[in-house]
Amino acid sequence: MKISTTLKWITGGLEAFLAIPILGGIIIFGTSWTPLGIMLALHIVTLIFAARDFTSKTGSIFGIVTSVVGVVPFLGFIMHLVTAIILLLDASRSTAQEKSI
């Protein structure tokens, strides 16, 4: 499995966790938005590996935008959810392509 695919699974799972309405909000507010900075760094690293592996970069780009606008409570929830879906679909597509080779 390519590193970019593994990172997409990880970041997609973390985005899905942060999209849990009350729990995600408590974690983000309770840690002074630190998870958004960590996710920003992870999305940038994932983007670099996706570019290196010539795989889709859409999920990582959405993740970067989500990390920036995630400070807005309801918009952040929606963006975390959308980003998680995009990343997990992209990771599953990449995994299927890697298995067919």
Phi, psi and omega per residue, in radians:
M1 nan 2.372 3.128
K2 -1.213 2.646 3.124
I3 -1.061 -0.689 -3.135
S4 -1.088 -0.651 3.119
T5 -1.163 -0.764 3.104
T6 -1.067 -0.769 3.127
L7 -1.132 -0.602 3.093
K8 -1.164 -0.698 3.062
W9 -1.066 -0.776 -3.102
I10 -1.157 -0.889 -3.103
T11 -1.176 -0.609 3.085
G12 -1.117 -0.734 3.101
G13 -1.133 -0.728 3.125
L14 -1.163 -0.677 3.088
E15 -1.128 -0.703 3.105
A16 -1.097 -0.693 3.105
F17 -1.108 -0.752 3.137
L18 -1.239 -0.285 3.125
A19 -1.449 -0.091 3.072
I20 -1.167 2.051 -2.913
P21 -0.809 -1.107 -3.044
I22 -1.417 -0.787 -3.100
L23 -1.084 -0.818 3.129
G24 -1.059 -0.732 3.112
G25 -1.119 -0.721 3.124
I26 -1.111 -0.748 -3.140
I27 -1.113 -0.806 -3.102
I28 -1.171 -0.821 3.133
F29 -1.197 -0.680 -3.084
G30 -1.198 -0.376 3.139
T31 -1.922 0.357 3.113
S32 0.957 0.780 3.072
W33 1.121 0.283 3.105
T34 -1.031 -0.701 3.125
P35 -1.025 -0.524 3.121
L36 -1.177 -0.662 3.079
G37 -1.176 -0.708 3.112
I38 -1.141 -0.754 3.128
M39 -1.146 -0.634 3.082
L40 -1.035 -0.813 3.122
A41 -1.098 -0.747 3.129
L42 -1.122 -0.681 3.126
H43 -1.188 -0.633 3.093
I44 -1.153 -0.761 3.103
V45 -1.094 -0.756 3.118
T46 -1.087 -0.706 3.110
L47 -1.078 -0.737 3.125
I48 -1.095 -0.801 3.133
F49 -1.187 -0.624 3.102
A50 -1.131 -0.699 3.096
A51 -1.154 -0.696 3.130
R52 -1.153 -0.632 -3.115
D53 -1.576 0.028 -3.122
F54 0.983 0.756 3.071
T55 -1.938 3.049 -3.086
S56 -1.063 2.410 -3.131
K57 -1.897 -0.017 -3.036
T58 -1.002 -0.839 -3.111
G59 -1.072 -0.700 3.135
S60 -1.193 -0.651 3.103
I61 -1.155 -0.769 3.057
F62 -1.047 -0.685 3.132
G63 -1.091 -0.699 3.109
I64 -1.112 -0.792 3.108
V65 -1.093 -0.727 3.127
T66 -1.066 -0.725 3.139
S67 -1.121 -0.532 -3.136
V68 -1.396 -0.776 -3.087
V69 -1.620 0.021 -3.119
G70 -1.175 -0.167 3.118
V71 -1.288 -0.304 3.091
V72 -1.488 2.026 -2.948
P73 -0.843 -1.097 -3.042
F74 -1.344 -0.607 3.070
L75 -1.115 -0.683 3.112
G76 -1.068 -0.748 3.111
F77 -1.037 -0.841 -3.120
I78 -1.100 -0.772 -3.128
M79 -1.153 -0.686 3.090
H80 -1.067 -0.738 -3.133
L81 -1.136 -0.839 -3.140
V82 -1.099 -0.777 -3.138
T83 -1.108 -0.716 3.113
A84 -1.065 -0.783 3.141
I85 -1.084 -0.815 -3.129
I86 -1.087 -0.813 -3.115
L87 -1.130 -0.755 -3.109
L88 -1.216 -0.653 3.057
L89 -1.144 -0.720 3.123
D90 -1.135 -0.723 3.116
A91 -1.133 -0.711 3.132
S92 -1.193 -0.636 3.081
R93 -1.127 -0.758 3.127
S94 -1.141 -0.693 3.123
T95 -1.106 -0.750 3.129
A96 -1.120 -0.699 3.118
Q97 -1.150 -0.701 -3.139
E98 -1.163 -0.608 3.135
K99 -1.288 -0.496 -3.120
S100 -1.378 -0.238 -3.134
I101 -1.428 nan nan
